[in-house]
Amino acid sequence: MKNAFDTHAANGLWQLAREEPWPAATDREVNDCLTFELHGDEITLRLFALHDGQWQSADGFYKLAARWQGRQLQYLPPFGDWADLARFERGRFVDAGSGKRRVFERIAPAQVLDFNRAILLKGRPRHDYRQQAG
C-alpha cells in the first residue's frame, strides 16, 4: 500500500505523553506500549510474554519488523500476526481504544522513563522470526 505521507517523518524515539478519555473508541483495546523507537521498517519496543515458558528476550525489548497500513503503524511480534501500534497524525502517534486515547510525543534519549531505559541499548539484533516457542 502506498503511503500519502513521508513515513521517514515518523522515525525516532516516542513515548506516551498523555492519556485522555475518548468515548468513541471502544471497538478495540489500546496497546500497553509506553515507549518505542522506529527506524524505517524496524521498531524496538517492550513486549510481555503471554504464556509461561514462552521464549522472551533477556530485557523484554525486541527489535521487530514494522510496516505501514496507510497511517497505521504495525509491528510483527515474535509469535503472532501483525499488530496495530498507533496512527501517525499531525506529527505524533495516537492509539485510541478502550474508551481512551493515548498520545505519543517524540522524545530525546534522556527523557526515556527509567524502567524503559534498556530500549536505548545499541546494537540490539533484529528478532529472528525462525525461533520457536518453548
C-alpha positions, 0 to 999 in steps of 0.5 A, spaced: 500 500 500 502 506 498 503 511 503 500 519 502 505 521 507 513 521 508 513 515 513 521 517 514 517 523 518 515 518 523 522 515 525 525 516 532 524 515 539 516 516 542 513 515 548 506 516 551 505 523 553 498 523 555 492 519 556 485 522 555 478 519 555 475 518 548 468 515 548 468 513 541 473 508 541 471 502 544 471 497 538 478 495 540 483 495 546 489 500 546 496 497 546 500 497 553 506 500 549 509 506 553 515 507 549 518 505 542 523 507 537 522 506 529 527 506 524 524 505 517 521 498 517 524 496 524 521 498 531 524 496 538 519 496 543 517 492 550 513 486 549 510 481 555 510 474 554 503 471 554 504 464 556 509 461 561 515 458 558 514 462 552 521 464 549 522 472 551 528 476 550 533 477 556 530 485 557 523 484 554 525 489 548 525 486 541 527 489 535 521 487 530 519 488 523 514 494 522 510 496 516 505 501 514 497 500 513 496 507 510 497 511 517 497 505 521 503 503 524 504 495 525 509 491 528 510 483 527 511 480 534 515 474 535 509 469 535 503 472 532 500 476 526 501 483 525 499 488 530 496 495 530 501 500 534 498 507 533 496 512 527 501 517 525 497 524 525 499 531 525 506 529 527 505 524 533 502 517 534 495 516 537 492 509 539 485 510 541 481 504 544 478 502 550 474 508 551 481 512 551 486 515 547 493 515 548 498 520 545 505 519 543 510 525 543 517 524 540 522 524 545 530 525 546 534 519 549 534 522 556 527 523 557 526 515 556 522 513 563 527 509 567 524 502 567 524 503 559 531 505 559 534 498 556 530 500 549 536 505 548 541 499 548 545 499 541 546 494 537 540 490 539 539 484 533 533 484 529 528 478 532 529 472 528 522 470 526 525 462 525 525 461 533 520 457 536 516 457 542 518 453 548 
